[in-house]
Amino acid sequence: MISIKNSVFAIVAGFAFIVSGNLMGDQVASSDTHPVDQLIAQYYGTNLEPGLAFMVVRNGDVIYQHTSGIANLNTGETITAQSNFRLASVTKQMTALAVLMLSDWGKLDLDAPLTVYFPGFPSFGEGITPRMLIHHISGLVEYESLGSLLEPDKLERIISGQVQIVDADVLEVIMKTDRTHFTPGTEFRYSNTGYALLALLVEQASGTSFPEFLKRNIFEPLGMENTLVYAHDEIEILHRAYGHSKTANGWEVTDQNETSAVLGDGGVYSSLEDMKKWFAFLDGQNTLNLSEQAYKDYFSSGYFRDGSEIVIKPRPGNENSTNLLVPRSYGYGWMIGEYENARIHHHGGASIGFRHMLLRSSKARLYVVVLTNRNKSYEEFDELAFRHFVETINTSTKDE
C-alpha cells in the first residue's frame, strides 16, 4: 500500500497541467492522457474485471471522468457513465431529504415520538423521534442481528433465498425488542435500522410508496431519469451494474443478499450521468418543493438531546488521524468533516458486491463520486483524488 503523502506529491506534478489549462471548463479529461488513470489502474486493475465509474464536478462542469471494468461478468457488459449501481448507504442522503421535505410540508413532525407513528411500538420509542433516526442517535438495535425474531415461516423462506428482508420486517423485529444501546439522543451509533423506519415514515406521511415518493418528488424534478429505488424485481434497471466479490476462484457475481431489499438504508440505484444532476441540486439549484430554510438545514449537523452538536468519537487508533474521511459529525444522511478550513460532506456506501464514496466541498463547489461494483473499497484512493482536486483548485485560485 502506498503512502498518502508520497502519492499526493507523485500525482500533483502530473496534474500540474490542469492548473494552467481549463480547470473550470466543461471538458472531460481524456482517459488516454490524464495521469490519474495510472492511479486508478493501480487500485482497480484492468478492464477485464469489475471496476468503477469515477467523476469530478466543479462549478457544475465535469472536469474529470473515468469509467472502466465490467458491469456484469455474466454478460461482459462494460461500465459506462450510464451504468446504474446500487448506491447502498449513499441512499441515506436521499431518504433524509424525503423526510425533511415531508416535515417542511407539515406532513411529518421530526420531533414527535415514534409511538405516535407506529402504534404498539415499545415504550422506549416515546423517547425516539424521526430526527434522531436521521442523525443515528436513536440507539435502536441493528436489524441485521435480529433475524431470529422474524416469524418462523418468513425466516425459513429468507434463509432458503425465496424472499428477502424488507423495511416492514425491520419494524416487525424492532417491535419485539425491549432495549436500546443507550438512552436515545445521547450518543452516536450508525444505524441502518433507523433509515428503514424512515422509509416507512415517508410512506405513512405521504400516502404513497417510498420508491414512488422519491421518483415523483426528487428524481423526476431533478431530471434523474434513470435513478430509481429498486424493489423486488418489480421494475427493470436499465444499464445495471451488478455487484461482484473476489473469491479464491476469482471474481463472482454477488449482487444481492438477504438485506438488499431494505430500501430506506440503501435501495437507490443511480449512475454518473444522473449523479451530475444530483450534484446540481446540492450545489444550489434547488428546483425541488423545499423551502430555503429546509434546504439550508439539509447540510447542517445534527444535535444531541442536550442541544450540543453531534460529535462522532474516533475509533481507537484514529484519535489523531488526518484522514479527511474520518467523520467529525453527522447531518441529514451526511458524514461531516473539515479540510482546508472548509466543511466537507461525504458518505460511503457498502453492500454485497458494491463499494462507493461521495464527497462534497461547498466552498470549492467540488464534488467527487466513486462508484464500484466490487467488494473492496480503497479509502486511500478516494482521499487522494479529493485532496488533489481541492489543492489544485486552491492553487489555481491563488494564482488568479
Buried (B, 14 or more C-beta within 10 A) or exposed (E): EEEBEEBBEBBBEBBEEBBEEEBEEEEBBEBEEBBBBEBBEEBBBEEEBBBBBBBBBBBBBBBBBBBBBBBBBEEEBBBBBBBBBBBBBBBBBBBBBBBBBBBBBEEBBBEEBBBEBBEEBBEBBEBBBBBBBBBBBBBBBBBBEBBEBBEEEBBEBBEEEEBBBBBEBBBBBBBEBEEBEEEBBEBBBBBBBBBBBBBBBBBEBBEBBBBBBBBEBBBEBBBBEBBBBBBEEEEEBEBBBBBBBBEEEEBBBBBBBBBBBBBBBBBBBBBBBBBBBBBBBBBEEBEBEBEEEBBEBBBBBBBBBEEEEBBBEBEEEEEEEEEBBBBBBBBBBBBBBEBBEBBBBBBBBBBBBBBBBBBBBBBBBBBBBBBBBBBEBBBBBBBBBBBBBBBBBBBBEEEE
